[in-house]
Amino acid sequence: MRQKNTILLSALAMGICALQANAQVANYALSFDKAGMVNCGSMPAMAGRESYSIQLWICPETWVPGATIMSQGNSWSIAIGQEEGTIELSVGKSTLAITSSDLKCNQWSQITVVCDQGDAKALVNGIQVAQAELNPMPIDGSDLTIGGGYIGRIDEVRLWSEALTDDYNYFINNTLNLHAPQWTDLAAYYKMDQIDCAHLVDYKGIEETEIEYNNHGVLSPEGVVRVKVEDNSGLPYLINGAYTNNERFFDRAIPREQYLLSNDLIILGIESLADGHVRVMTPNNHAQAVGNVAYLAECEGRQGVAQFDGSGYMALSERTMEPTVTEGATDGYTFETWFLVDQWVKDAYLFRKEGDDAAQGFSVRLGEEGQLIVRCNGVNYGAKLDITAGEWHHIGIVPRNTGVARTTYLFVYDGVGKSATASLCDGGTDCTPP
């Protein structure tokens, strides 16, 4: 018999916030003088690309015509233009002049260049200001550098190996994470925010642990420092709060990066006991395989399946289906599982938490072929469900405490609710295991 059991318990009475993790963030940029430069190494992901995108925020302090904002050898560069309000992107022998009244000293501007098979357009603060034909990125092993005579601040540099779509306004007003569309097209990403690192972190590189290269940058000994940004309203760093249950924080496979999307993480997990004590709920409800139990990555179209041969079982925690502490509660549990029976064995258990004599506790087992039997404190409640061997079925057992034997439990079978079969009920109405 193959089965995958899930026990869904009703929520216990929870107290106030038990744990709180917070990491308030601030925006940082790199501030350059004429001597400042960052060497980011070669950029093979951009080599030879006919479609590519370049993004960055700049805030010049002094307009220095010809100063380099960013370049890769003689292959391509972004430089300060001769007149204030113009910068130039040169790719090979092609040039795109980007002119906007927003490009001025002591003012932040977001620049996006999207080149799609040579057809390029430039946007400043989300508004298209230029269009031209640009050459493909040359195949050049030179190092990418940021700065070079430039005086001012630079933030949020992104190099993409594909043309960005306009579906999300080119992400100009927010930072990125691995859940962002087109994340896989990022060649390098510099947020400038890693204040614990002496040099420049490529945030795409730290997510891709198996790539053969990354593009972390090395700051020159002088002329470039990391500074806090408090005057760029176009790139706001907002405070986001999230919460989770303490048990779920530890035992669910939630990626670390999803938790890191929030600055404040509130972890709920204090149980208030009747004697005045409190208890922090900890994840001790994992199961231990005993005997012949195998894990199958895939079985008949389902992933992650426990396989039993009749001699093995999964030993669950004592806390599984422990009584609720809510005063007066009588039906605080639900049992659910997907299961597939290879060979029908009467009285084989899907779940059992009972004493040796079955006089107390709760269990779910197979009856005659096609039947499922729930037993609570020694009293049986059975249902004819036409369970077919060799096929996946879903069952949910929900106590209803109606005072009538047939309706004491609801059997939700493959999405359809049914009451117990009268001839399979012992006549009891107790659905509250100890």
C-alpha positions in Angstrom: 0.0 0.0 0.0 1.3 3.4 -0.9 0.2 6.4 1.0 1.1 9.9 1.9 -0.5 11.1 5.1 -1.1 14.6 6.2 -2.6 15.5 9.6 -4.2 18.9 9.7 -4.8 20.0 13.3 -7.0 22.9 14.4 -5.1 26.0 15.5 -4.2 26.0 19.2 -4.9 29.1 21.2 -2.0 31.4 20.5 -0.6 34.2 22.6 1.1 37.3 21.6 4.0 37.6 19.2 6.6 35.2 20.5 9.6 36.0 18.4 10.4 38.9 16.1 13.2 39.1 13.6 13.8 42.4 12.0 16.4 43.8 9.6 15.6 47.4 8.7 17.3 48.2 5.4 18.6 51.4 4.0 19.6 52.3 0.4 23.3 52.7 -0.3 25.1 53.9 -3.5 28.7 54.2 -4.5 30.1 57.8 -4.5 33.0 58.5 -6.9 35.6 61.2 -7.3 37.8 61.4 -10.4 40.1 58.7 -9.1 37.4 56.3 -8.1 36.8 53.1 -10.1 35.3 49.6 -9.6 36.7 46.6 -11.6 34.0 44.0 -12.1 36.0 41.5 -14.2 35.0 40.2 -17.6 31.4 39.9 -18.6 31.1 36.8 -20.8 27.3 36.7 -20.5 27.1 39.9 -22.5 29.6 39.0 -25.2 28.2 39.1 -28.7 24.6 39.8 -27.6 22.4 41.4 -30.2 19.7 41.9 -27.6 20.6 43.3 -24.2 19.6 45.9 -21.7 21.5 48.3 -19.4 20.1 50.0 -16.4 21.4 52.3 -13.7 20.7 55.2 -11.4 23.1 58.2 -11.6 23.4 61.4 -9.6 26.3 63.5 -10.9 27.8 66.0 -8.5 29.9 67.8 -11.1 29.3 67.6 -14.8 32.6 66.4 -16.3 32.3 66.0 -20.1 33.8 62.7 -21.3 33.9 61.1 -17.8 33.2 57.4 -17.9 30.2 56.1 -16.0 30.7 52.5 -17.1 32.8 50.8 -19.8 34.3 47.5 -20.9 37.6 48.2 -22.6 36.9 49.7 -26.1 33.8 47.5 -26.6 31.2 49.7 -25.1 30.8 52.6 -22.6 28.4 55.1 -21.1 29.9 58.5 -20.7 29.0 62.1 -19.6 28.2 64.2 -22.7 29.6 67.6 -23.6 26.5 69.4 -22.6 24.7 69.0 -19.3 21.6 66.9 -19.9 23.2 64.4 -22.3 25.0 61.1 -21.8 26.2 58.8 -24.5 26.1 55.1 -24.9 28.7 53.7 -27.4 28.6 50.1 -28.5 31.3 49.3 -31.0 31.1 52.1 -33.6 27.5 52.9 -32.9 26.3 55.6 -30.5 23.1 56.5 -28.7 22.8 60.0 -27.4 20.5 60.1 -24.3 19.2 63.6 -23.7 16.8 64.7 -20.9 16.2 67.7 -18.7 16.2 65.3 -15.8 19.9 64.6 -16.4 21.5 67.2 -14.2 23.8 67.6 -11.3 22.7 66.7 -7.8 19.5 65.0 -9.1 18.9 61.2 -9.3 17.9 59.8 -12.7 17.1 56.3 -13.7 18.5 55.3 -17.1 17.3 52.2 -19.1 18.5 51.2 -22.5 16.8 48.3 -24.2 18.3 46.9 -27.4 16.2 44.3 -29.3 18.1 42.8 -32.2 19.9 46.1 -32.8 16.8 48.3 -32.4 17.6 50.3 -29.2 15.6 52.8 -27.2 16.6 54.8 -24.1 14.4 55.9 -21.2 15.1 58.4 -18.5 12.9 58.0 -15.4 10.6 55.8 -17.5 10.1 58.2 -20.4 11.6 57.3 -23.8 14.0 60.0 -24.9 16.0 58.4 -27.7 16.1 55.7 -30.3 18.9 54.4 -32.6 20.4 51.3 -34.2 23.1 49.8 -32.0 25.7 47.2 -32.8 25.8 43.8 -31.0 28.0 43.7 -27.9 31.5 43.0 -29.1 33.1 39.7 -28.0 35.7 41.2 -25.7 37.4 39.7 -22.6 38.2 43.1 -21.1 37.1 43.9 -17.6 34.0 45.9 -17.0 34.7 49.0 -14.9 32.4 51.5 -13.2 33.7 55.0 -12.9 36.6 56.7 -14.5 36.8 60.5 -14.1 33.1 60.5 -13.0 32.2 62.6 -10.0 28.9 61.7 -8.2 26.9 58.7 -7.1 25.8 55.6 -9.0 23.2 53.0 -7.8 21.3 49.9 -8.9 23.4 48.8 -11.9 21.9 46.0 -13.9 23.2 44.3 -17.1 20.8 42.0 -18.9 21.7 39.6 -21.7 18.2 40.0 -23.3 15.9 42.9 -24.1 13.7 43.8 -21.2 9.9 43.7 -21.8 7.9 46.7 -20.6 5.4 44.5 -18.7 6.7 45.7 -15.3 7.8 49.3 -16.2 11.3 47.9 -16.5 11.5 47.6 -12.6 12.8 51.2 -12.4 11.3 51.9 -9.0 12.3 48.8 -7.1 15.1 46.4 -6.5 15.1 42.9 -7.7 15.2 39.4 -6.3 15.2 35.9 -7.8 11.4 35.9 -8.1 11.5 38.8 -10.5 10.5 38.2 -14.1 13.5 37.8 -16.4 15.8 37.2 -13.4 17.6 34.5 -15.4 18.5 37.1 -18.1 20.5 39.1 -15.6 24.2 39.0 -16.4 25.2 41.1 -13.3 23.3 43.1 -10.7 24.8 45.7 -8.3 22.5 47.0 -5.6 25.5 48.6 -3.7 23.8 47.7 -0.4 26.1 45.0 1.0 27.7 47.2 3.6 29.4 44.2 5.3 31.5 43.6 2.2 34.5 45.8 1.4 33.9 45.5 -2.3 30.9 45.3 -4.7 28.6 42.3 -4.6 27.1 40.9 -7.8 23.6 39.9 -6.4 23.0 37.7 -9.4 26.2 35.8 -8.8 25.4 35.0 -5.1 22.1 33.4 -6.2 23.8 31.3 -8.9 26.1 29.1 -6.8 27.1 26.7 -9.6 28.1 29.2 -12.4 31.7 29.2 -13.4 32.1 33.0 -12.9 30.6 35.9 -11.0 31.1 39.6 -11.4 31.8 40.8 -7.9 33.6 44.2 -8.2 36.8 45.4 -6.5 36.9 49.0 -5.4 39.9 51.1 -6.1 42.0 52.0 -3.0 40.9 55.6 -3.2 38.1 57.6 -4.8 35.1 55.5 -4.2 33.1 54.9 -1.1 29.7 53.5 -0.2 27.2 56.1 1.1 23.7 56.0 2.4 21.0 57.4 0.0 18.3 59.5 1.6 17.4 61.8 -1.4 16.2 59.4 -4.0 12.4 59.2 -3.8 12.2 57.3 -7.1 13.8 54.2 -5.5 12.1 54.0 -2.1 13.1 51.4 0.4 9.8 50.5 2.1 9.4 48.5 5.3 7.5 45.2 4.7 6.2 43.0 7.5 5.3 39.4 7.4 4.3 36.7 9.9 4.5 33.0 10.3 3.8 30.3 12.9 6.9 29.2 14.8 6.4 25.6 13.8 5.9 26.4 10.2 9.0 28.7 10.3 11.2 25.6 11.1 9.5 22.7 9.4 8.2 23.9 6.1 10.5 24.1 3.1 10.1 27.8 2.6 13.1 29.2 0.8 15.3 31.6 2.9 15.0 34.2 0.1 11.2 34.4 0.6 11.6 35.3 4.3 14.3 37.9 3.3 11.7 39.7 1.2 10.4 41.2 4.5 12.2 43.5 6.8 10.1 42.5 9.8 9.4 38.9 10.3 7.0 38.2 13.2 7.0 34.6 14.3 3.9 33.6 16.3 4.3 30.7 18.6 3.3 31.1 22.3 0.7 28.7 23.6 -1.0 29.9 26.8 -1.7 27.0 29.2 -4.5 26.8 31.8 -2.1 27.0 34.7 -0.7 30.3 33.6 2.5 28.9 32.0 3.4 29.6 28.3 5.1 27.3 25.9 6.9 28.2 22.7 5.7 25.7 20.1 8.6 23.9 18.5 8.7 21.6 15.4 8.8 18.2 17.0 6.0 16.7 14.9 8.2 15.1 12.2 7.7 11.4 11.4 10.3 8.6 11.6 10.2 5.6 9.2 10.2 2.2 10.9 10.7 -1.0 9.0 10.1 -1.2 5.3 9.1 2.3 4.2 10.5 3.7 1.0 10.5 7.2 -0.4 9.4 7.5 -4.0 10.1 10.8 -5.8 7.3 10.0 -8.2 4.4 7.4 -8.3 1.6 7.3 -10.8 1.8 11.0 -11.5 2.3 12.1 -7.9 5.5 13.5 -6.4 6.9 12.7 -2.9 5.3 9.5 -1.9 5.8 7.1 1.1 5.6 3.4 0.0 4.7 0.7 2.5 4.9 -3.1 2.0 2.7 -4.0 5.0 5.4 -4.4 7.5 6.6 -0.8 8.0 5.0 2.3 9.3 5.7 6.0 10.0 6.1 6.8 13.7 4.7 10.2 14.3 5.3 12.6 17.2 3.3 12.2 20.4 2.0 15.7 19.7 0.2 14.5 16.6 -3.5 15.0 17.3 -2.9 15.9 20.9 -6.0 17.4 22.5 -6.7 21.1 21.9 -6.3 23.4 24.9 -9.3 25.5 23.9 -11.9 25.2 26.6 -15.0 23.4 25.5 -13.6 22.3 22.1 -14.7 18.9 21.0 -13.8 18.6 17.3 -10.4 20.2 16.9 -8.9 17.9 14.2 -9.2 16.8 10.6 -7.5 13.9 8.9 -6.6 14.0 5.2 -4.5 11.9 2.9 -4.0 10.9 -0.7 -3.5 7.1 -0.9 -3.2 4.3 -3.5 -3.9 0.7 -2.5 -1.8 -1.9 -4.4 -3.3 -4.9 -2.5 -6.4 -4.7 -0.4 -5.7 -5.9 3.2 -8.6 -5.7 5.6 -7.7 -3.8 8.9 -4.6 -2.2 7.4 -4.2 1.2 9.0 -3.8 4.5 7.2 -3.5 6.2 10.6 -3.6 5.1 14.2 -3.1 6.8 17.6 -4.7 4.4 20.0 -3.9 2.2 23.0 -3.2 -1.5 22.6 -6.9 -2.3 23.3 -8.2 0.5 21.0 -10.5 1.6 23.8 -9.1 5.1 23.5 -7.7 7.1 20.6 -8.4 7.6 16.9 -7.6 5.5 13.8 -8.5 5.1 10.2 -8.2 1.7 8.5 -9.4 -0.4 5.6 -12.6 -2.4 6.0 -14.0 -4.8 3.5 -12.9 -4.0 0.0 -14.1 -0.4 -0.9 -14.8 0.5 2.8 -13.1 2.9 5.2 -13.5 2.6 8.9 -12.9 5.4 11.5 -12.6 4.3 15.1 -12.8 6.7 18.0 -12.4 5.5 21.6 -13.3 2.0 20.5 -16.4 2.8 18.5 -16.4 2.2 14.7 -17.9 4.5 12.0 -17.6 3.0 8.6 -18.5 4.2 5.1 -18.8 2.4 1.7 -16.7 4.6 -0.6 -16.0 2.3 -3.6 -12.3 2.7 -3.2 -10.6 1.2 -6.2 -7.2 -0.6 -5.8 -4.5 0.7 -8.1 -6.0 4.3 -8.2 -5.2 7.4 -6.3 -8.0 8.6 -4.0 -8.3 11.5 -1.5 -10.0 11.1 1.8 -10.9 13.7 4.4 -12.3 12.7 7.9 -14.1 15.6 9.6 -15.7 15.2 13.1 -19.1 17.0 13.3 -20.3 16.1 16.8 -23.9 15.9 15.7 -25.1 13.4 18.4 -26.2 11.1 15.6 -24.1 8.0 14.8 -24.2 8.2 11.0 -23.4 11.9 11.0 -20.8 11.9 13.7 -18.1 12.0 11.0 -18.1 13.4 7.5 -16.2 11.4 4.9 -15.0 13.6 2.1 -14.1 11.2 -0.6 -12.5 12.5 -3.8 -14.1 15.9 -3.1 -17.6 14.5 -2.3 -19.0 14.5 1.3 -20.7 11.4 2.6 -22.0 10.3 6.0 -21.2 6.9 7.5 -23.1 3.8 6.4 -25.6 2.8 9.1 -24.7 -0.9 8.9 -21.1 -0.1 9.5 -21.6 2.0 12.6 -21.5 0.7 16.2 -24.0 3.4 17.3 -21.7 5.7 19.3 -21.5 9.5 18.9 -18.1 10.2 20.5 -15.7 12.0 18.3 -13.3 13.4 20.9 -10.2 11.2 21.4 -8.2 11.9 24.6 
